[in-house]
């Protein structure tokens, strides 16, 4: 699931202490059963299921994922790519951009660049092909990732 920015008129979700505890537990292990989750947050399983459903419908929980190490999965080259592209040819206006398998994240940003991408590829030759494809949209500028001491961490609520 992708996370869309909230509309100006959309109210931010109001999370109580139990919601925060549920989110903390699910971020640590999204495979918890409702029974185990209910034990950890001291609510009944049906009450937990209702709260999780509400958090999903409210867009607070946007999906459940396995964290995969790109290098271990055969994609050892990771880079941050900044794109300077504006107007009709902008990467953000290309509906097929999110379908490129090398793009793990795509962020619209402020400043001199239009967007920042996190990409993972199998080799430097593959990286060069991706950069050439991105250059059709504007000027890419890349930074190679040497290591990731904190590749992901849960939100601290």
C-alpha positions in Angstrom: 0.0 0.0 0.0 1.2 3.5 -0.7 0.8 6.3 1.7 -0.8 9.4 0.2 -0.4 12.7 2.0 -3.6 13.7 3.9 -5.9 16.3 2.4 -5.9 19.7 4.2 -9.4 19.0 5.4 -8.7 15.4 6.6 -8.2 15.2 10.3 -5.1 13.5 11.6 -5.7 10.3 13.4 -6.0 10.6 17.1 -4.1 7.7 18.7 -4.6 6.8 22.3 -2.1 4.8 24.5 -3.6 1.4 23.5 -3.4 2.3 19.7 0.3 3.3 20.2 1.0 0.1 22.0 -0.7 -1.9 19.3 1.4 -0.1 16.6 4.6 -0.6 18.6 3.9 -4.4 18.9 2.9 -4.7 15.2 6.0 -2.8 14.0 8.2 -5.2 16.0 6.3 -8.3 14.7 3.5 -7.9 12.2 2.9 -11.6 12.2 1.4 -11.5 15.8 -2.0 -13.2 16.1 -4.8 -11.2 17.5 -4.7 -13.5 20.5 -1.0 -12.8 21.2 -1.4 -9.1 20.5 -4.5 -8.9 22.8 -2.4 -10.6 25.6 0.4 -8.0 25.1 -1.9 -5.0 25.2 -4.3 -6.4 27.8 -7.5 -6.2 25.6 -9.7 -8.9 24.2 -8.9 -10.3 20.8 -12.1 -8.8 19.3 -11.3 -5.4 20.7 -7.8 -5.6 19.3 -9.1 -6.7 15.9 -11.5 -3.7 15.9 -8.7 -1.3 16.7 -6.4 -2.8 14.1 -9.2 -2.6 11.5 -9.8 1.1 12.5 -6.1 1.9 12.2 -6.0 0.3 8.7 -9.1 2.1 7.5 -7.8 5.4 8.9 -4.6 5.0 6.9 -2.3 4.7 10.0 -1.4 1.1 9.2 -0.5 1.1 5.5 0.6 -2.5 5.0 2.5 -5.5 6.4 5.9 -6.3 4.9 8.9 -8.6 5.3 12.2 -6.7 5.6 14.5 -8.1 2.9 18.2 -7.4 2.7 18.8 -6.3 -0.9 22.4 -7.6 -1.0 21.3 -11.0 0.3 18.6 -11.1 -2.4 21.1 -10.4 -5.1 21.0 -6.6 -5.3 24.2 -5.5 -3.6 24.5 -2.0 -5.2 22.3 0.6 -3.5 22.2 4.3 -4.2 20.3 7.4 -3.4 19.5 9.3 -6.7 18.5 12.9 -6.7 16.5 14.0 -9.8 16.5 17.6 -11.1 13.5 17.4 -13.4 10.5 19.7 -13.8 7.7 20.2 -16.2 5.9 17.6 -18.3 8.9 15.3 -18.5 9.3 15.1 -14.7 9.8 11.6 -13.3 6.9 12.3 -10.8 4.5 12.7 -13.8 5.5 9.4 -15.2 2.8 6.9 -14.1 5.1 4.0 -14.8 8.0 5.2 -12.6 6.7 3.4 -9.5 6.7 0.2 -11.5 10.4 0.2 -12.1 11.6 -2.7 -9.9 14.9 -1.0 -9.1 13.1 1.9 -7.3 12.6 1.0 -3.7 11.5 4.4 -2.5 10.5 7.6 -4.3 10.2 10.9 -2.4 9.1 14.3 -3.7 11.3 16.8 -2.0 12.0 20.6 -1.7 15.1 22.4 -2.8 16.9 22.2 -6.1 15.9 18.6 -6.8 12.4 17.3 -7.6 12.7 13.9 -6.0 15.0 11.5 -4.3 15.0 7.8 -5.1 16.4 4.8 -3.2 17.4 2.2 -5.7 19.0 -1.3 -5.5 20.5 -3.1 -8.5 22.6 -6.2 -9.2 25.7 -4.6 -10.6 27.3 -1.3 -11.6 26.4 -2.1 -15.2 22.8 -2.4 -14.1 23.1 0.9 -12.2 24.3 2.6 -15.3 21.3 1.3 -17.3 18.9 2.7 -14.6 20.7 6.1 -14.6 20.4 6.2 -18.4 16.7 5.5 -18.1 16.2 8.1 -15.4 18.2 10.7 -17.5 15.3 10.7 -19.9 13.4 12.7 -17.2 16.1 15.1 -16.1 19.5 15.3 -14.5 20.2 12.4 -12.0 22.8 12.8 -9.4 23.7 9.7 -7.3 25.3 8.9 -4.0 26.3 5.3 -3.4 25.3 3.6 -0.1 28.3 2.0 1.5 26.5 0.6 4.5 23.2 1.0 6.3 23.7 1.0 10.1 19.9 1.7 10.5 18.2 0.4 7.3 14.8 0.6 9.0 13.4 1.1 12.4 9.9 1.4 13.8 8.3 4.7 14.5 8.6 5.5 18.2 5.2 6.5 19.3 
